[in-house]
Amino acid sequence: GSFEIGAHMGGVPTIFHMAAFPVTVSTLDGLVVCEKELSRTATVLSLKKDIQETSGFHADSMKLIWDGTVLQPNHAELGTLVGDCQRLDAVLVKLAARRVWFDGIAWKGHGAPEVTAGISARGIKEGRQLTNEADKDAFLRILVDEGVKFESMTHPGLFICVGQKNCEVVLGKGDGKSEIFRETPALNGAPEPCITLESLASPGSYVVHCNGRLYNHSMDNKLQYNVAVFNNDATWRLRDCEED
């Protein structure tokens, strides 16, 4: 670590440790799951990943609380969140689910800027195809053994599902498979927290938006002529509703 010499106090230079500070994270029942020195530029997500390695808890199922406030968003630097605090003592709360909205990329033609898209169930009836409206429609992201599923907060009890016809992504009750997805690295190469959602019901097919609608397409039946456009349209970033 690096040090910086501050003002003299009684003729003796005061040395501040600028690069790192001690971090301790404990569960609500007092179990210490992380105890180490971290750089102030370390992010909330990197701390969660450290905890994941030592505890086995999934980074996405954690909420870290410091001084009565939630440490968020994930990409924020710890030093920015805690200010001049000399040590970080945080409490880990395990979550079974988190409220999120989808942030994606929409392609508007050659020379046109890329604009954000989303996944929306607003105004959609059960069994009908979801849209790519960027309206921050909220879903409950629920961890299950085989991956994740997304329950509509607009229509509780209904999920993002792979439909029965035309590879549509629809609003449905699910059957234990059609509503489950694996979060894989983003097809367009974007770094975390960007992801691509691969269908458990049809491996090799991904949740992708095209022409305002959501589909479950693979490279073999994609509607986009351009592979790069398909990869962009299959890339999503999950945003926590609480961050707004």
Disulfide bonds with the S-S distance in Angstrom:
none
